[in-house]
């Protein structure tokens, strides 16, 4: 079931939306729905990213194991180039 929401836009913003929507071959309504969907997805991804970073921070604090970024990047590059490479080792902080 779809819910109805009213947006109050300034005249200038409404004109900008109308022009942008028209240029993309969409109605202003469809364009705004897509914009809201995109911003919602972005906010959800940002929230998940921050949660993941906080979890990683807790794991480092708990276990004290980290990887040297240069070693990790070298390993990934070597693998991408089809070379044999030793996996980086976790180190205590």
N, C-alpha and C positions, 0 to 999 in steps of 0.2 A: 504494500500500500504506500502510495506516495503522499508525502506531507507537503502542504503549501507553506511557503515562507515569503514574506514581503521584504524586499530590500529597498531602502530609501537611498537614492544616489543623488549627488549634486548634478545639476544640469550639465556641467562640464564633464564629469565622469561618465554620465549616461551617454553623452555624445562620443566620447572616446571608446566606450564599450561598443556602441553601435558601429562605429567605423572599423574597429578591430574585428568584430564579428563578421561584418560584411566582407572585409578583405579576406577572411578565411572561409567564406562561403557558408557561414552558419548564421542562425538567428542569434539575437542577443541573449535570449534565454539559454540556448544550447551552449553558447560560448561561456556564459557565467557558470553554468553547471559544471562544465569541464574545468574551468578555473578553480572552482571550489573543490572539486574532486582532486585536482593536482596538488593544491595546497594542503588538503587533508592528508593525502598520501605522503607528502613531504614531511609534515609534522609527525606522522606515525613513524616514518623511517628515522627521523632525527631522534625521537624518543627511544626507539629500539637501539640506535647507535650509542646514545648516552648510557642506557642501561647496560649494554655490553661493555662499554669502557669502564663503568663503575664496578662491574663484576670482575673484569680483568685487574683493576686496581686492587680489589679485595684479595684476589688470588695471589698477586705479587706480594702483598702485605703478609698474607698467611704463609706462603711457601718460600718467598724470597727468590724465586727462579725467574730469570730473564734471559733474553737472547740478544746478542750484539747485532744491531741493525745492519751494519756493514757486512757481517758474515751471512746474514739472512739474504740480503740483496745479492751478494755474490753467488750464493747457492742457487737462488731463483734464476739469475741470469745464466749461469752455467747450464742448468736444466733446460732452459728455453733454447739455448744454443746446441742442445743435444750432447753436452759433455757430461762425463761422470763427475759427480761432486759429492763431497762428504757433507752430511747434514750438520748444521750448526748444533752446538751443544748448549744446553741450558746451564746458566751459571748462577751461583748464589750472589745476592746483592751484598 
